[in-house]
């Protein structure tokens, strides 16, 4: 089934992990055999062929480069200018993949509709370029808030102001505190451009502040439920209700520790914790039960987000395997119409409203 994935870190994998995503997943992993410089080496799940095999023809693809202050234990760049330059290298890779016929930027409604004309029959693989909406995960690389206009001009359409820890514009996962004036100014400029605010990774203080200040479209590209896995990275039921009130969409994320409770990093395994795609459906059902409908759930896999098969559902070998999700949803009692909405319809409806004409 045609599928939209709201979150993949394609350029990070290409530029920082040195993966040629035109290769098969098997070839990527063979080339990384024996390497241990980064987690997930030799256990990749994402490549262009695997996306097409799974019917995934449209993705939200990120730029990402964190600034880290002196003394921080987080990985990242030592100045905003270095972080900005890293995102520009990532942009150059996206453009190179467009020239190679692998990707196609979706920057407005007309480019979206042209892509949708190529949607294949129900169970056929995707062929041709994969559409991508460009998103910035963590805004640290914006040297100043006015850099946002430059980024919008080259095609950036969504911004998540925070990521992990303290941020220059917003604090993220495992941090606390509201946004200061730089973050508020960033939101003002995003509002003026009618960009998509990605609420993912915002700490609770910044989440509520952002929803209060920002008036444009909002989504959560890859987030699960705090009531199932109790961690500040997840959304509480009140946060989910607030997003639903804004007609937001929420992408179900496939990082194992976000799916099953009790995960211990570098100790737990998907098999040992019973982490499967069916357990992810628990989060989907919970969001739908809060909403009273299926209008707000999408796929936001994050399967290339700095980990591999050691930290994803045990029934995933490549991202193509998420093609089993429609069957899992039907087994939970969802109708065919509901399933199509969650696999692609909700995301398309949202983008038709949020993208410029």
Buried (B, 14 or more C-beta within 10 A) or exposed (E): BBBBBBBBBBBBBBBBBEBEBBBBBBBBBEBBEEEEEEEBBBBBBBBBBBBBBBBBBBBBBBBBBBBBEEEEEEEBBEEBEBBBBBBBBBBEBBBEBBEEEBBBBBBBBEBBEEBBEBBBEEEEBBEEBBBBBBBBBBBBBBBEBEBBEEBBEEBBBBBBBBBBBBBBBBBBBBBEBBBEEBBBBBBBBBBEBBBBBBBBBBBBBBBBBBBEBBEBBBBBBBBBBBBBBEEBBBBBBEBBEBBBEBBBBBBBBBBBBBBBEEBEEEEBEBEEBEBBBBBBBBBBBBBBEBBEEBBBBBBBBBBBBBBBBBBBBBBBBBBBBBBBBBEBBEEBEBEEEBBBBBBBBBBBBBBEEBBEE
